[in-house]
Amino acid sequence: MKEPDYKTYSLAELIEVKANIDKAAYPERYQSLIDEIGLRERHPEREPKLAEETQASPLFLIKILLGFAVLPFSWHLFEAFKTGSITSRGHVVYDLATNPPGFYLIFFWHLAGLIFLIYFICFEKLEEKIE
């Protein structure tokens, strides 16, 4: 069994482990735990910082929001394919049978938006672009 690395634990976690550890079964671990608690109490600046991986990145949240924006684009494209008509932002309906250029313009506009969103969600590293 792998030994715990108490240096990565917060002081509160160390105290909780101390309350629950079996001293007789794990005397070396208990001594290591007591040493680490003493070190933290003497040197509070050694408290480990929260790892960046465990913090929710604002850029990750942006990608989640972009994921929700995929839904309306997908829905409009699906409905256009199914019905043969699509609605623009100005609530003008473009029918494939009566106005093919307008239909295809709005259809490909939605398709381009969908591809753009999926690209940035899945492939683009927004971290480098924003920072």
N, C-alpha and C positions, 0 to 999 in steps of 0.2 A: 504494500500500500504506500502511496506517495505521501511524503511528509508535507504538511501545510507550510506555506511560506508566510509566516506571521508579519513579515515586513510590509506586505501588501494590504494587511487588514487595518481598518480604522481602530482607534482606541475603544470606541463603543463596541465594535465587533470583538476585539480582544477580551474585553470584560465579559461579554456574553459567552464566549468560548470558555473562559475561566470558570464561569458558573456551571457549565455543562460538561466539562471534560472529566473523564475517568482517570483520576490521578494514579491509581494503582495499575491500571492497564497500560497507560502511556506516560511513564515518569519522565522520559526524555522530552517528549512534546510539552508536558506541563512545565518543566524547567525552562524550556525555550520560550514558552508563552509568558511566564513570570518575568524572564529577562527582558522580553520585548515590551511588556507593560511598564516595567521600571524605566527602561530607556525612553519611552514615550512621555512618561510623567516628568522626567528630568529634561527632556528636549522636545517640547511640543511642536517645534518647527519640522520635525521629522515625520509628522503625520502625512501619509501619502495623499497626493492630490487625486481627484477623481479622474480616471483615465478618459481621454478624448473619445475612445470607442464607446464608452458607456453613456456619454452625453448625447442627447438628440441634436444632431447637426441641423442648423436652420436650412442648409441646402438640401438636406434629406427631406425636410418638411416641404420645401418648394417643389421637389420632385413628386411628393405625394399629392400636392395640390394640382400639379400638372397632370398627374394620373387621373384625377377627377375631371379635368377639362377634356380628356380623351372621350369621355362618355357622350357629350352632346354631338361632337363631330361624328363619332361612330353611328349614333342614332340617326342623324340626318342623312348620312350616306346609306345606311340600311333602308330607311324609309324611301329615299329617292330611287334606290335600286328596285325596291318592291313595288312602288306605286307609279314610277315614271314621272314624278313631279317633285320639285324641291322648292323650299321657301328661302328667300334671301333675308337678310337682317331687317330690311325695310318692310317685311311681311308681303313681299311681292312673290306670287307663286309662278314658277317657271315650269312649264309642262314640256316633256320631251317631244310630244307629238306636235305641239303648236309653236314652240320656241326652242328648238334644239341648241342654238348658240348660247342663249341665256341659261338653259339647263346645264349644259356642259361647263360653262364658266363658273357657276355657283358650285356645281358638283366637284370640279377640280380644285376650287378654292378650299372647300371643306377637306378634300383629300390631302391637299398640301398642308393644311393646318394639322391634320391628324398625323401625317408623316413627320412633320416638324416636332410635334410633342413627343411622339414615340422615340424619335432619335435622341432628343435631349434627356428623356427619362432613362433610356436603356444604354446609350452609348457615350454621350457627351459627358465630360467631366466638368460640371458646372463649378466645382471648387476652384479650379484654375482660372476660369473666366471672371469670377466675381472678385476673388482676392487679388 
